[in-house]
């Protein structure tokens, strides 16, 4: 009788530890998924920024080329005089 009581207590203790472990695993998986999403968003955002900068650079290169064809001493000043 003493051993069955001990075994039942041990079984309850193990079930409790298992439930805690499952909850911890679920929490960690949720955090991992959130981290992956943030990382993916950051990568996408950086790719967007790179493409945008390249587009702006090509625009300014074209603009400077156009200016240099029309003005011999173009200094890059875009303000109206």
N, C-alpha and C positions, 0 to 999 in steps of 0.2 A: 504494500500500500504506500509506503514511503517513497519507493522508487517511482511509482506511477505519478505521484504528486510532483516529484522532482522533474520527471520527464514532461509533464504537462506544463509546468512553469517554464522549463527550458524551451519547449515548443512555442509557447506564447512570446517568450523573449526573442526567439529567432524570427517569428512572424513580424514582430514589432520592428526589429532591425531590418528585415527585408522590406517592409513598407517604407521605412525611412530612406533606405538605399534607393528604392524605386523613385521616391519623390525627389531625391537629390539628383538622380540621373535625369529625370524629366526637366528639372530646373536647369541643369547644365546643358542639356540638348536645346532648350529654349534660348539660353544665352549664346550658344554656339550658332544657332540659326540667325539670331539677331546680329551677331558679329559678322557672319558671312554676308548678310544683307548690307550692312554698313560698308563692309570692305568692297562689295560689288558696286554699290552706289558711288563710293569714292573713286574706284577705278573708272567707272563710266563718266563721272564728273571730270576726272583728269583727262580722259580721252577727248571729251567735249572741249575742254579748255585748250588742249593742244591743237585740235582742229580749228577752233576759233582763232587762236593766235596765228596759225599758218595762213588762214584766210585773210586776216588783217594784214599780215606781213606781205602777202602777195598783192593785196590791194594797194598798200603804200608803195611797194616796189613799182607797180604799174603807174601810180600817180606821179612818182618821182621821175620815171622814165618819160612820161608825157610832158611834164614840166621841163625837163632837160632838153627835150626836142623843141620846145617853143621858146625857152629862155636860156640864153647861154650862161648867165651867172646866177642860176637858181640857188638860193642859200637855204631852202627848206622852210622858210618862214611862211606859214599859212595864214597869218593875220592880214586883214585888209589894211591898206595904207591910205 
